[in-house]
Amino acid sequence: MNFADIELKNNEAIHNFELFVDGQRAFIDYKIKDSKIYLIHTEVPAELQGMGVAEALVEKAFNYIEQHQLKMVPLCSYVQLFLKRHPGWNRLVA
């Protein structure tokens, strides 16, 4: 599945980065404090698991973080795993 055309939504009211795929909502829960963004939890609906949704969501979130000149604190275990697989993104880690 190609996620390039699916836009990341920053739902600031509930501190979530959201990706809607086939009517389902995948999200990363975050908090921002002092120009640092804390990525707390990534969740993908069961119907979308194994399709690369979490990876696309994290990559889009990282692009957003970089564009907004934030530094991140990866508290989420999935985000930590993603960073191990894609060490180039460690440039964003606070």
DRENDO-1510 file (C-alpha; in Angstrom, 1 decimal, always signed):
<recs>
REC; n; res; u; v; w
REC; 1; MET; +0.0; +0.0; +0.0 .
REC; 2; ASN; +1.3; +3.5; -0.9 .
REC; 3; PHE; +0.9; +6.1; +1.9 .
REC; 4; ALA; +2.6; +8.9; +0.1 .
REC; 5; ASP; -0.7; +10.6; -0.7 .
REC; 6; ILE; -2.1; +10.3; +2.8 .
REC; 7; GLU; -1.6; +13.4; +4.7 .
REC; 8; LEU; -0.5; +13.4; +8.3 .
REC; 9; LYS; -2.9; +15.3; +10.5 .
REC; 10; ASN; -1.5; +17.1; +13.6 .
REC; 11; ASN; -4.5; +17.0; +16.0 .
REC; 12; GLU; -3.2; +19.5; +18.5 .
REC; 13; ALA; -6.3; +19.4; +20.6 .
REC; 14; ILE; -5.6; +15.8; +21.7 .
REC; 15; HIS; -1.8; +15.8; +21.1 .
REC; 16; ASN; -1.9; +13.2; +18.3 .
REC; 17; PHE; -0.3; +12.8; +14.9 .
REC; 18; GLU; -3.0; +11.0; +12.9 .
REC; 19; LEU; -3.1; +9.0; +9.7 .
REC; 20; PHE; -6.5; +7.9; +8.3 .
REC; 21; VAL; -6.2; +4.7; +6.2 .
REC; 22; ASP; -9.4; +3.1; +4.8 .
REC; 23; GLY; -11.5; +5.0; +7.4 .
REC; 24; GLN; -9.3; +3.7; +10.3 .
REC; 25; ARG; -7.3; +6.0; +12.5 .
REC; 26; ALA; -3.7; +5.3; +13.4 .
REC; 27; PHE; -2.0; +7.7; +15.7 .
REC; 28; ILE; +1.1; +8.7; +17.8 .
REC; 29; ASP; +0.4; +10.3; +21.1 .
REC; 30; TYR; +2.8; +13.1; +21.9 .
REC; 31; LYS; +3.5; +16.0; +24.3 .
REC; 32; ILE; +5.5; +19.1; +23.5 .
REC; 33; LYS; +7.5; +20.9; +26.1 .
REC; 34; ASP; +10.3; +23.5; +25.6 .
REC; 35; SER; +10.8; +22.8; +21.8 .
REC; 36; LYS; +11.1; +19.0; +22.6 .
REC; 37; ILE; +8.4; +16.6; +21.4 .
REC; 38; TYR; +7.9; +13.5; +23.5 .
REC; 39; LEU; +6.6; +10.6; +21.4 .
REC; 40; ILE; +4.7; +8.5; +23.9 .
REC; 41; HIS; +2.7; +5.8; +22.1 .
REC; 42; THR; +2.0; +4.6; +18.6 .
REC; 43; GLU; -1.3; +2.8; +17.9 .
REC; 44; VAL; -2.5; +1.2; +14.7 .
REC; 45; PRO; -5.9; -0.5; +14.4 .
REC; 46; ALA; -5.8; -4.4; +14.2 .
REC; 47; GLU; -7.3; -4.2; +10.7 .
REC; 48; LEU; -4.3; -2.2; +9.4 .
REC; 49; GLN; -1.5; -4.1; +11.2 .
REC; 50; GLY; +1.3; -5.6; +9.0 .
REC; 51; MET; +0.6; -3.2; +6.1 .
REC; 52; GLY; +3.4; -0.7; +6.9 .
REC; 53; VAL; +1.0; +1.9; +8.5 .
REC; 54; ALA; +3.0; +2.4; +11.7 .
REC; 55; GLU; +6.2; +2.9; +9.7 .
REC; 56; ALA; +4.5; +5.4; +7.4 .
REC; 57; LEU; +3.0; +7.2; +10.4 .
REC; 58; VAL; +6.4; +7.5; +12.2 .
REC; 59; GLU; +8.2; +8.7; +9.1 .
REC; 60; LYS; +5.6; +11.4; +8.4 .
REC; 61; ALA; +5.8; +12.4; +12.0 .
REC; 62; PHE; +9.6; +12.7; +11.8 .
REC; 63; ASN; +9.3; +14.8; +8.7 .
REC; 64; TYR; +6.9; +17.1; +10.6 .
REC; 65; ILE; +9.2; +17.3; +13.6 .
REC; 66; GLU; +12.2; +18.2; +11.4 .
REC; 67; GLN; +10.2; +20.8; +9.4 .
REC; 68; HIS; +9.2; +22.5; +12.7 .
REC; 69; GLN; +12.7; +22.4; +14.1 .
REC; 70; LEU; +11.8; +20.3; +17.2 .
REC; 71; LYS; +13.9; +17.7; +18.9 .
REC; 72; MET; +12.3; +14.5; +19.9 .
REC; 73; VAL; +12.4; +12.2; +22.9 .
REC; 74; PRO; +11.3; +8.7; +21.7 .
REC; 75; LEU; +9.5; +7.2; +24.7 .
REC; 76; CYS; +7.4; +4.8; +22.5 .
REC; 77; SER; +8.9; +1.4; +22.0 .
REC; 78; TYR; +7.9; +1.3; +18.3 .
REC; 79; VAL; +9.6; +4.6; +17.6 .
REC; 80; GLN; +12.7; +3.3; +19.4 .
REC; 81; LEU; +12.6; +0.2; +17.1 .
REC; 82; PHE; +12.1; +2.4; +14.0 .
REC; 83; LEU; +15.2; +4.5; +15.0 .
REC; 84; LYS; +17.3; +1.3; +15.3 .
REC; 85; ARG; +16.2; +0.3; +11.8 .
REC; 86; HIS; +16.7; +3.9; +10.4 .
REC; 87; PRO; +19.6; +5.4; +12.3 .
REC; 88; GLY; +19.7; +8.5; +10.0 .
REC; 89; TRP; +16.7; +9.9; +11.9 .
REC; 90; ASN; +18.7; +10.0; +15.1 .
REC; 91; ARG; +19.6; +13.5; +14.1 .
REC; 92; LEU; +16.2; +14.5; +15.6 .
REC; 93; VAL; +16.8; +12.9; +19.0 .
REC; 94; ALA; +17.2; +15.4; +21.8 .
</recs>
